[in-house]
Amino acid sequence: MATTADFRNGLCIEFNNDLYTIVQFQHVKPGKGPAFVRTRLKSLTTGRVIDKTFP
């Protein structure tokens, strides 16, 4: 299983029982609170693009 440290553009991951490719990702370290990764995922089966934040 890939961790957020492994995220790269074009990486294919399984998420919610579907295959997605990472279109864009951004590591965010706010001044207050923990860091997180904001991603844009494109489904390989439907072509739908979703935004997802990983802690």
Buried (B, 14 or more C-beta within 10 A) or exposed (E): EEEEEEBEEEBEBEBEEBEBBBBEBEEEEEEEEEEBBEBBBBBEEEEEEBEBEEE
